[in-house]
Structures are given as C-alpha cells and as structure tokens.
Amino acid sequence: MLDLLDKIEQRYHAVGEELSKPAVLKDQNQLKAFSREYRHLEEIREVGNRYRKMLREIKEAKEIISAGEDADLVEMARDELEENETEIEGLEEKLKVLLLPRDPNDDKNVVVEVRAGTGGEEAALFAADLFRMYNRFADDQGWKVETLSLNPTGVGGMKEIIFGISGNQAYSFLKFESGVHRVQRVPATESSGRIHTSAASVAVLPEADDVDIKIKEAEIKVDVYRSSGPGGQSVNTTDSAVRLTHLPTGLVVTCQDEKSQLKNKNKAMKVLRARLLDKAIHEQQSKIAAERKSMVGSGDRSAKIRTYNYPQGRVTDHRIGLTLYKLTAILDGDLNEVIEALRHHEQETQLAAVNGE
C-alpha cells in the first residue's frame, strides 16, 4: 500500500506540473483531462497522508507499551492504539475503494433520454414525473439542466424528452438510472379506482467530447424542415427543424425546439455524439460480458430496474432489493439514498472481484 501511495504522490506532483504548462492551459481537452486526474489524485493523497500518520502513531504507541516505563503513559498509549487501529481499518477500506479502476466516463456530463413506454397517456405523464425528478435532483446538486428535445402530449405528459445535465461527476451519480422504470397507481382519468401499471425507459449517456468521438462532415446527412406542433412566433413557419442521420450507423437525431436552425443542429450533434459514445462503450463492454455480470445491472435499457408504487408509497430498486417508503420525497428529487446504495454495491462487487471472492 505504501509503495502504491508513493507512486501516486509522484504522479500527483507530475500532473500538477503539467497543469502549469502554457501548452496545456491553451488546450481545453488536455486541461480538462489533467484537472480531473489531479482532483482524483488529490483525494487519494489526502486519505493516504492520514493513513501514513496513523501508521506512525500506532508504531509510537506500541514502542511506549513495549518499554513499559510509565504505567500512566502505557495506559494512554493503549487507549490511543485501540482508537488508531480502528481508524486505520476504515482508512484502508477507503483507500481500496479510491484505488479501484475508475470508469473513465464518471467525470463526464450526461445526456438523458426519457421515453414513455406501455401505458398510453399515463406512461407519458410518468415520463414527465421522471424528468421532474431528475431536474430537481440536479438542482439539489448544483448542476445545470438543458432541454435538448421535447415531444409533449396535450395533457402535461411527455412522449419523449432528451436533456443534458452538466455538473461534477454527473455520470458517476446517474449512470445506474438506465433501464425501465415502472409506476403503479390509479390514473386521474380512472373512475373505477383501478391501479394501472405503466412504464417509461431511461437512457443515461455520457456526453462525448470532440476527443472522444470524431464525426466527419461526409458521414452526416442533414435535413431541415418546418417544425410541427406548438411553438412560438416563427418556430413552425420557417425551416428551423433539423434531422441528422449518421450514415455509417444509421442513427437518426431530430431537434426542433429552437427558432434557430444552427442551435437545433448543435443540440442534435450533442445527442448524436453521446449516442455514438454510448454505442462504442456497449460494444466494448460486450467483449467482457463476464465482468459486466459483476456490476449493478448491465445498463440494458430493456431491463426493469425500479418500481414506484403509489398505493403503498414505496420505491423498490430490483437490482439490489432496496425498498424505501418515501415515494413522494424520491419523486421530488431526493435520490441520494438510492444512488448511494447502488454506488456502494458496485464498489463492494469490484472489491470482491479484486480480492478473488
């Protein structure tokens, strides 16, 4: 452990030197990459320094006990030794987690796609509820939310909404939200009081930088057309809507929310980049299927991951068997307990794999 901490200390100083170089300061991609690594190394370094201090204090306490010259001093040393040995166990566990291989996308911003599934209008209303939930969670984290594409229904629901979330480690917190979310409740339009089950799918994609995904102009077919549906002045009277088709993969992205054709194209490109990066990640992960089984779910968006039961006021995450009777709070954006449980489970699974359990 100490040898590894020494190497991390060296890398920490080396990255610090890179961050002071003019060439790096001018290159946003390099600056961003080195800054992310520096923050992560700094966290390990702080815990490592505390770990080293505990080792020194434990050694000193043992020497005092071994000498046995002063009974009062020996008693104090024994108390200190017991406290320090308890603390160092916690530090060792924390270091093991910090030293696990990191998901290279954890620090990225995300593009989230929510789509109504089975259940008609009730499913569209549930999709809107999920968007509101993520919006409020992002707000609590101090993150920024930007709507990229929206397909609303006439009664407040959403057939589909695509939005970006920008903030520190957004993907690290939200990546486990991908999958089918199911709701059980009595729809407002149901006169007999019967409980209906509806569903919406969520896809959380890491936002791709230019350095992640390079798209050639020749690979993109751009179609412009007149926006449809409700809109402000000039929204559906000019050819501002944009449809991008990525010819090598056949992926299609449309955006028509902005009055400006350029803004719509830029938003569509952000979504396309994220989908292409997501596709590349899934293709890579399919080659290591055995490792994927050790994670919290596979990120398969056809898998049912969570149920929101209104009559019982509960939310159940099926992947880890977690049930919380705080449905209203969770739908109001209080996702911390669910997300932390999922992240902790992933870390435990990774540690078990490292230890050969």
C-alpha positions, 0 to 999 in steps of 0.5 A, spaced: 500 500 500 505 504 501 509 503 495 502 504 491 501 511 495 508 513 493 507 512 486 501 516 486 504 522 490 509 522 484 504 522 479 500 527 483 506 532 483 507 530 475 500 532 473 500 538 477 506 540 473 503 539 467 497 543 469 502 549 469 504 548 462 502 554 457 501 548 452 496 545 456 492 551 459 491 553 451 488 546 450 481 545 453 481 537 452 488 536 455 486 541 461 480 538 462 483 531 462 489 533 467 484 537 472 480 531 473 486 526 474 489 531 479 482 532 483 482 524 483 489 524 485 488 529 490 483 525 494 487 519 494 493 523 497 489 526 502 486 519 505 493 516 504 497 522 508 492 520 514 493 513 513 501 514 513 500 518 520 496 513 523 501 508 521 506 512 525 502 513 531 500 506 532 508 504 531 509 510 537 504 507 541 506 500 541 514 502 542 511 506 549 507 499 551 513 495 549 518 499 554 513 499 559 516 505 563 510 509 565 504 505 567 500 512 566 503 513 559 502 505 557 495 506 559 494 512 554 498 509 549 493 503 549 487 507 549 490 511 543 492 504 539 485 501 540 482 508 537 488 508 531 487 501 529 480 502 528 481 508 524 486 505 520 481 499 518 476 504 515 482 508 512 484 502 508 477 500 506 477 507 503 483 507 500 481 500 496 475 503 494 479 510 491 484 505 488 479 501 484 479 502 476 475 508 475 470 508 469 473 513 465 466 516 463 464 518 471 467 525 470 463 526 464 456 530 463 450 526 461 445 526 456 438 523 458 433 520 454 426 519 457 421 515 453 414 513 455 413 506 454 406 501 455 401 505 458 398 510 453 397 517 456 399 515 463 406 512 461 407 519 458 405 523 464 410 518 468 415 520 463 414 527 465 414 525 473 421 522 471 424 528 468 421 532 474 425 528 478 431 528 475 431 536 474 430 537 481 435 532 483 440 536 479 438 542 482 439 539 489 446 538 486 448 544 483 448 542 476 445 545 470 439 542 466 438 543 458 432 541 454 435 538 448 428 535 445 421 535 447 415 531 444 409 533 449 402 530 449 396 535 450 395 533 457 402 535 461 405 528 459 411 527 455 412 522 449 419 523 449 424 528 452 432 528 451 436 533 456 443 534 458 445 535 465 452 538 466 455 538 473 461 534 477 461 527 476 454 527 473 455 520 470 458 517 476 451 519 480 446 517 474 449 512 470 445 506 474 438 510 472 438 506 465 433 501 464 425 501 465 422 504 470 415 502 472 409 506 476 403 503 479 397 507 481 390 509 479 390 514 473 386 521 474 382 519 468 380 512 472 373 512 475 373 505 477 379 506 482 383 501 478 391 501 479 394 501 472 401 499 471 405 503 466 412 504 464 417 509 461 425 507 459 431 511 461 437 512 457 443 515 461 449 517 456 455 520 457 456 526 453 462 525 448 467 530 447 470 532 440 476 527 443 472 522 444 468 521 438 470 524 431 464 525 426 466 527 419 462 532 415 461 526 409 458 521 414 452 526 416 446 527 412 442 533 414 435 535 413 431 541 415 424 542 415 418 546 418 417 544 425 410 541 427 406 542 433 406 548 438 411 553 438 412 560 438 412 566 433 416 563 427 418 556 430 413 552 425 413 557 419 420 557 417 425 551 416 428 551 423 427 543 424 433 539 423 434 531 422 441 528 422 442 521 420 449 518 421 450 514 415 455 509 417 450 507 423 444 509 421 442 513 427 437 518 426 437 525 431 431 530 430 431 537 434 426 542 433 425 546 439 429 552 437 427 558 432 434 557 430 436 552 425 444 552 427 442 551 435 437 545 433 443 542 429 448 543 435 443 540 440 442 534 435 450 533 434 450 533 442 445 527 442 448 524 436 455 524 439 453 521 446 449 516 442 455 514 438 459 514 445 454 510 448 454 505 442 462 504 442 462 503 450 456 497 449 460 494 444 466 494 448 463 492 454 460 486 450 467 483 449 467 482 457 460 480 458 463 476 464 465 482 468 459 486 466 455 480 470 459 483 476 456 490 476 449 493 478 445 491 472 448 491 465 445 498 463 440 494 458 435 499 457 430 493 456 431 491 463 426 493 469 430 496 474 425 500 479 418 500 481 414 506 484 408 504 487 403 509 489 398 505 493 403 503 498 408 509 497 414 505 496 420 505 491 423 498 490 430 498 486 430 490 483 437 490 482 439 490 489 432 489 493 432 496 496 425 498 498 424 505 501 417 508 503 418 515 501 415 515 494 413 522 494 420 525 497 424 520 491 419 523 486 421 530 488 428 529 487 431 526 493 435 520 490 441 520 494 439 514 498 438 510 492 444 512 488 448 511 494 446 504 495 447 502 488 454 506 488 456 502 494 454 495 491 458 496 485 464 498 489 463 492 494 462 487 487 469 490 484 472 489 491 470 482 491 472 481 484 479 484 486 480 480 492 478 473 488 471 472 492 
